[in-house]
Amino acid sequence: MLLLAFKFQGQSVTLTLNNIPENVICNEVWTEQNLDLSLVSTTSDDCTTGGCYFGFYDQSLALWPSRLTIDLSSLQNIQMVEIDIDDWCGPDCTRAFLIDETMMNIDSVKNGSAGPQTLILDNPTQLFLTELAISSCEGMINEIRIFQNTSSINNELSGVKKLIRTIDHLGREVNQTTNQILFHIYEDGSVEKKFVVE
C-alpha cells in the first residue's frame, strides 16, 4: 500500500457571514476578517446571468440568484478553500471560482445534488489569487474557510492529531479510504490531502 500525504500547515481565515449589513445592496462592499466582500450580478459562468437577489436566514447568506465576491489579494499562499453550502435547486446550481490576478479561473467547482455539502477549491501551486466568487440560483452559503499554507509531501503521517472529519473532493463525508483523493480535517485546523493506492 502506498500512502501520499500532503500536509497543510499554517493559518486559516473563517468567514461566518454573520456581520453582513442588513441593508446591503448590490455592489456595496463590507469587510469581514479584513477581507472585502460584495454581492454582485451573476455572470455567464453562473447558473444564470444578470441576477443580484439575496437574503439572510439563520446567519446564512441566501442567493436567488446572486454572486458573492471576496477580495483575496491581501492573503498569501492560499492552498485550499472550503465552502459550506445548502443548495435548493439541484446539480450545478451553486458554483465557486478561484481567480488569479490575470482574471483566469484557477479552480472551479459545482455542487452535486441538492442539499447541504462542502465545496472544495484547490490552489496547489500557490498562485497569487485575487478573488473567490460563489454564485447560486437558489442556495445558501453557511461558512467559508480559506487555508493559507505551505505544503510538504510526506510519505507517512507524523504526530498525533485529533481527526474531526474525512471528506472527498465533493465535500461528502466518506468511509472508503482507498483509490480516491481524501481531505482529513483535524481539530487544530490543519488539513491533509491524501491519496491512498491499494
Secondary structure, DSSP 4 states (H G I P E B T S, - for coil): -EEEEEEEEEEEEEE------TT--TT-EEEETTEEEEEE---TTSSSSS---EEEETTEEEESSEEEEEE-TT--SEEEEEEEEEESS-TTSEEEEEEETTS-EEEEEE--SSEEEEEEEE-TT-PPEEEEEEEESSEEEEEEEEEEEEEEEESS--S---EEEEEETTS-B-S--SSSEEEEEETTS-EEEEEEE-
